[in-house]
């Protein structure tokens, strides 16, 4: 058997087909701008591929699903150029599978990758196919996350580290405190985990990140957005303002000398470059609704929705949650943070009732503390800097753990005998 004409970059001695099982969302790489054509023998796989094509991580790829298996693919490419990736389903026995693959190899352009989805879990078959030039062999049934991960891994540069996570913060209403939550959570990620973070203030007209971090850089995110063709690692590094050892800021100009009307993909290049360089990119979104705003929100890895416990926030939050459920069917729901709880003399919706109406569980309920938040804002500090022992600072640490995938912190109740036990331990150690 001769090697196939398409791309052969596989390891010389593959172990076996990927084992089925749950796939973590953090392990799935976004698929780049490639063309994908699939040839399916079953309606179930065709439906799965259509659903995968609609996922946010496949938004840049151009996907077309055809009926028919290997024979249909070989016939189709007799008179058409092959795409970057061909996915073919086959229920053929081993001997006929080899023959049809040989037919396909004769019409494949060099560099085209091929993924075969078969119905036989055979390690010997898998190894033979990969040696012949097949990029991957999956055993049906496969879910859409397995397909997206397979495609993403095929086109990921093996020399680069995994992409960082984008964490979008949005408020249920203007003034809900979403920016304050975003900045404090970013600061917690950098301080607690010593993990690099970039905060991107996307409210170019009225952003407050520069004030909150006590920074006034001459350049920031506006220069990147208005010159997308120049954005790369070096250019972005010049625009970042260093706030601490692990936290950098893409500040908004916060001026009104120009208007900020952008197309849908305006921030995509900036976010991609930032995401490739740091483990976490915090997106501080303004309270507005535009094409680029919707696209940026739907494309984020994690979404944190900050609300105040009143009716207007509930209505807006419900609209956002419904939109996200529709546009992000394969993702977890947004994280809910109820802010400014317990404001004196203000009628409020109880946190449990608010969360129940949205079908969410609050990640944190942050009490209203005018003195603490006002002091921190006026001094250009984070809450933990203004009062390290504040329970509010602990809430931001909890949110930071959750959005970075480090698990949600469970607060342990302290026993009344804890001081006594601590003294006993101190005596023994002495």
N, C-alpha and C positions, 0 to 999 in steps of 0.2 A: 504494500500500500504506500502510495506517495503522500508526502506532506501536502496539506491543503494550501491554497494560494493566499488565504487570508492571514491575518496577523498571528504570529506564534511567539508569545512572550511569556508563556507559562513556565513554571518550575520543571526541571527535568524529571523529577520523580514525585508527582503529586500523591497525597495521602489517600484521598477519596472525596466523594461529593460532599458538599457542605451539609452538616447535620441539621435537621429541622429543629426548630425551637424558637422561643421568643427572642426578638431583637430589640435592644434598647434604642430609643430614638437618638441618643447621643452618639451612637456608633454609626449612624447613617450620614454619609457625606452628600452634599448637594450635587446634582448631576450638572455638568457643564453644558455649554451650547453645542450639542451634537444632534445628529439625525439618527433616529431609531426606527426600524421597521420590523414588525412582528408578523409571523405566519402561524396561525393557531388552528389546531384540529378540533379543539373543544370550545364550546361556548363559555364554559366557566373560566378558562384561562384568558379568553378574549376579554371578558368582563373585568377580570382582575387587572389586565394590562391597561384597559381604558381607565380604570380607577387609579392606577399608579400614575398614568400620564397626567391626571388632574391634580396630583399631590403637589404641594408647594415646592418640594425639593426637586421636582421634575419640570418646573415652570420654564426653564430655559431650553430644555430639549424639545425637538420637534418629533413627535411620535405618531406613527400611523400603524394601525392594526389591520391585517388582512386575514381572510379565511384560507384554510389549506395549510399543509405542512411543508416538508422539505421539497416535495415535487413542485408545489406551487411557487416556492421561492426560487428554485432553479429556473423555472419557466419564466417567471417575472423578470429576472435579471438578464435574460437573453438580450433584451433590448433596452435595458435601463442601467444606469450607474448604481453601484451598491452604496448604501449609506455608511455612516461610521460604525453602526452596530446593527446586526441582524439577530433577532431572537426567533428561533424555530421550535415548534413543538413536534414531537414524533412519537408514535406508538408502534413503529416498525420493529421487527425482530432484528437481531444483530447484523446478519448478513445483508439484509436490504438497507439497513441504516447506513452501513459503510458505502454501499453503492450510491445512495442518494447524496451523501455528503461529498463523494467524489464529483458528482454532477454539479453540485453547488460550488465546489472549489474552482471549477473551470470558468465560472462567470463572475467570481468575486474579485474585486480590485485589491491590490496590495494594501495592507493597513486596515482593512475592514475586520472588525472583531465579530465573532459568532458565539452566541450562547444557545445551547441546546437544552430544551426542557423535555426530559424523557419520563417514562413510566416504569423504569426498571432500576432498582437500587443495586447496582453492580459495580464494585470497586475496580475490577479489571476493565470493564467497559469505560469507566470514567478515566482511568489512567491512559487507556489507548486513545480516547478522543482528545485528551489534552495534549498528548504527544503528537497527534496529527495536526494540531493547530487550533483546536477549539479553545476559546478563551475560558469557558466555564460550562459545566454540566450540572443542571439542577433536576432534582427528582420531584415530579408532581405528586400531590398538589403543592403549589407554592402560593404564599400570600404576597400582597403588594409590597410590604416592607422588605421581604426577602429580595424581591425583584429590584427595588430601588437601591438597596444596599449593594447588590451584585453589580449593578451598572455603575454606581458611584465609585466602588472600589476598583473597577476596571480602568477608570479614567482618572483616578487620584494619583498624584505623583508619589511614588514610594519613598522618595527622599524627604518629603515634607511631613511635618507634624500634623496631627488631626486638626481640622478647623476649630476655631473657638466657638463658643455659644453666643448668639445674639439674644439679649434680654430686653424686651421692649416694655417700657412703663407708660401707661396711659391713664388719664383721669376720667372719672365718670362725669365730671363737670369742671369748668374752670374754677381754680381755687381749691380743689379737693386735696391738694398736697402731693400730687404724683411726682413732681420734680424733687421735692424734699425727700420722699421715700426713695426715689431712684438714686440720688446722690449719696444718701446715707448707706444704702445697701451696697453700692459700688465701693464705698470707703470700707465697709465691713469685709467685703471679699478681699480687698487688698491688704487690710490689716490682719484679719483673722487667719487667712489661708496663705498669706504672702504670695498671692497669685496676681499676675499682671492684669490690669483692667484699663480699658479705654472708655471714657464717658463721652458720648457724642450728643451734644445739645442741638436738637433739630428744630428748636423754636428760634429761628434766625432773627426774628424781629424783637422778641421779648424774653429771650432765654435768661435764666438766672444761675446757670451752673458756674459762670465766672465769679459771680458774687458769693455763691455758697462756698466755693473753694478758695476764695480770696485771691483770684487770678485775674489779670488784665492783659492777656496776650495780644500782640499786634496783629497776629493772623490766627485763623481758625478754620472752622468747617466751611465758611462761605467761599474761601479761596479754592477749596477742594471741589465743591459743588459746581462752581462756575468754570472750572478747568478740568473736567473729568478725564480728558485725554492725557493730562500730566500726572494723574494720581498713580503713584506706585509707593513702594515701601519708603524710599528715600524722601520723596516729596511729602508724604504723610508725616514722617518723623519730624520734619521741619515745622509742621503746623501744630504738633502736639505741645501742650503746656504741661510740664511735669509738676504734679501736685504732691507726690510722695514717691518713695522708692518703687512702688508697684502700681501707682495710679496716675494716668495721664488724661488730659482733657482736650477734646476738640470743641473749643468754645464757640458760642454764637456771637456775632457782632453786636446784637441787640441795639441796632440803629435803624432809623426809618428813612435813610437817605436813598434807599432803593426799595423796590417791591421784590417779593420772593415768590414768584410764580414759576413752578417747575413742572417738567413732565413726569410721568409715572416712574421712570427708571432713574431719576436724578440722583438719588442717594445710593443706588445699588453698587457702583464701583467703589465708593468710599467705604461702605460697609464691608464689601468683599476683601479689600486690602487690609482693613483693620482686623477683620476676623481671621485672616491668615497669619497674623502676627502675634495675637494675644489670646489667652484662653477665654476671656470674657469681654464682650462689647455691650455696654449698657446704653440703650437708645432712649433718650429722654424726649418723648414725643409731645408736641403741642396739642392743645385742645382745639382741634380744627378737623375738617373732613375734606380731603382732596384726593386726587388719584394717587399721588406719590405716598400720601399718608396711609391710605388703605393698603397699597401694595407692600409698604414697609412693615406694617402691622401683621399682615397675613404671612409674611415670609420669615418672621422672627421664630427662633427656637423656643423661647419662653415668653409669656406675656403676663405682666402683673397689672391688674386693674385696681386702681385706688379710688375709693369712694367715700363720701360723707353719708351718714345714715339719714338721708332725707328723700323725699319723693322724687325730686328732679334727678338726683343721682341714680335712684332705683330705675326710673324709666330709661335713662341713657345707658346704664349698665346692662339692662335687659336687652336693649337693641344691639349693643356690642357683643354680648354673649351669644345671641342668636346668630349674628353675622359670623362670628368665629366658629361656631359649631358647623355652619354651612360651608364656610370656606376652608376649614381645617379639620376635615372629618377624621383624619388619621392621627391627630395630635391630641394631647391632653388639653382639658379646658384651661382657661386663664386662672392665674392665682388671684384670689380676692383679698385685698387689704382694706379694712374699714378704718378710716382715719378720723381724727377729731371727735372721737366718741366721748360722750359725757359733757358736752358744752353746756354751761350753766343756763338754765331757763329756756333752753331750746327744745321744743318737742322733737323727739327722735323716733325713728323706726328701730326696734330692738335688733341687735346684730343677728340673732338666730332667725328672726322673721325676714330680715333683709336677705340673708344668705339663702334661706329656704325658697324665697321667690325667684332666685337666680339658679337654683339647683346646684349651688357651690358650697364648699366649706371654707370659712374664712381662714386664711393662713395666719393672719394677725389682726388684732383689734387694738388700735393705738389710741390711748386716751388723749384728750385735749389738754395741753399744758402750755398756755400762752407765754409764761415766763421762760420756760426752757427753750421752746422753739424760737421765740423772739430774740433771746440772748444769743443763741447759736447763729441765727440768720444775720443779726447786726454785726457779729464779730467775724463772720466768714468762717464759721466752724461747723463741724458735724456734731450731732447730739452727744456721741460718746466723748468728744473732746470737751464739750461744755459740762457734762456730768457723766463721768464714766460709770457710776453705779446706778444710773437711771434704768428702770425697767424698759423704757422705750428703746434704749440702746440694745438691750437684749432681744427685743422684737426685730430690730433690723438684722441682728446676727442670725436669727431664726430664718428670716426671709432669704438672707444670703446663702444659707445652707441649702435651702429648698431649691432655689433657682439655679444653683451650680451643680445640682445632683448629688450633694453630699448628705442628703437625708434631712428630714425635719427634726429639729431638736425637741426632745420631750423634757419639759421642765420637771425636775425631781422635787417632790415635796420634802422639806427639811423636817427632820424629827426634832421634837422638843429636847431630846437628849443629845443632839448633835454636838453642842459645845462640850458636854461632859466627855463624850467619846473622843473628841479631838484632843482634849487635855490628857486623857489616858494614853492615846497613841503617842503624844509628845513625850510623856514620862517614860514610856517603854523605850522609845528610840534613844532618849538621853541615857 
